[in-house]
Amino acid sequence: MNLSSVSTPDAQLDLRGTPCPINFVRTKLRLEKMSPGDLLEVWLDPGEPIEQVPDSLTMAGYQVEQITDCSEYFSLLVRCPAANK
């Protein structure tokens, strides 16, 4: 996916230093408060967080649009589905 197809995030969540599965839970809770179609940017640590959270979000019905390696952390763009439940 190229950058031109991804819009500016509606919200941002910095979860660097947050262990699994707390980072997934916090991401999911934040997404549940957002409007359908909104885009959330999540910052995650390398290792287990970036390996686990995107897959868990996909299984929960969220669309992971982009993962960017920012050297010291990863930026994850997640889209709220049209129907959250």
C-alpha positions as CSV (number, residue, x, y, z in Angstrom):
1,M,0.0,0.0,0.0
2,N,1.4,3.4,-0.9
3,L,1.1,6.5,1.3
4,S,-1.2,8.4,-1.1
5,S,-4.0,5.9,-0.3
6,V,-3.8,6.4,3.5
7,S,-5.3,9.5,5.0
8,T,-4.3,11.5,8.1
9,P,-5.1,9.6,11.4
10,D,-8.1,10.8,13.4
11,A,-6.3,9.9,16.6
12,Q,-3.0,8.6,17.9
13,L,-2.1,6.2,20.6
14,D,1.5,5.9,22.0
15,L,1.9,2.4,23.4
16,R,5.7,2.2,23.4
17,G,6.8,0.5,26.6
18,T,3.4,-1.2,27.0
19,P,3.5,-5.0,27.3
20,C,1.3,-7.6,25.5
21,P,-1.6,-8.1,25.8
22,I,-2.2,-4.7,27.4
23,N,-1.2,-2.9,24.2
24,F,-3.9,-4.8,22.2
25,V,-6.5,-4.2,24.9
26,R,-5.8,-0.4,25.0
27,T,-5.8,-0.2,21.2
28,K,-9.2,-2.1,21.0
29,L,-10.7,0.1,23.7
30,R,-9.6,3.3,21.8
31,L,-11.0,2.0,18.5
32,E,-14.3,1.2,20.1
33,K,-14.7,4.9,21.1
34,M,-14.0,6.0,17.6
35,S,-16.5,6.5,14.7
36,P,-16.9,4.0,11.9
37,G,-14.3,4.7,9.2
38,D,-11.9,6.6,11.5
39,L,-8.2,5.9,11.3
40,L,-6.1,5.3,14.5
41,E,-2.3,5.5,14.5
42,V,-0.7,3.3,17.1
43,W,3.0,3.3,18.1
44,L,4.3,-0.1,19.1
45,D,7.6,-1.5,20.3
46,P,9.6,-4.0,18.1
47,G,9.4,-7.7,19.0
48,E,6.3,-9.2,20.5
49,P,4.0,-6.1,20.3
50,I,4.4,-5.6,16.5
51,E,4.3,-9.3,15.9
52,Q,1.1,-9.9,17.9
53,V,-1.0,-6.7,17.9
54,P,-1.7,-6.4,14.1
55,D,-2.8,-10.0,13.9
56,S,-5.0,-9.7,16.9
57,L,-6.6,-6.5,15.5
58,T,-7.3,-8.2,12.2
59,M,-8.9,-11.2,14.0
60,A,-11.0,-8.8,15.9
61,G,-12.4,-7.3,12.7
62,Y,-10.2,-4.2,12.3
63,Q,-8.4,-3.3,9.1
64,V,-4.7,-2.7,9.5
65,E,-3.9,-0.4,6.6
66,Q,-0.2,0.3,7.1
67,I,2.8,-0.7,9.2
68,T,5.8,1.6,9.2
69,D,9.2,0.8,10.7
70,C,10.2,4.1,12.4
71,S,13.6,2.6,13.5
72,E,13.0,2.6,17.3
73,Y,9.3,1.8,17.1
74,F,6.6,0.8,14.6
75,S,3.6,3.0,13.5
76,L,0.4,1.0,12.8
77,L,-2.6,2.6,11.0
78,V,-5.8,0.9,11.9
79,R,-9.3,1.6,10.4
80,C,-12.5,1.2,12.3
81,P,-14.9,-1.0,10.4
82,A,-18.3,0.4,9.2
83,A,-20.0,-1.6,12.0
84,N,-18.0,-1.9,15.2
85,K,-19.9,-4.8,16.7
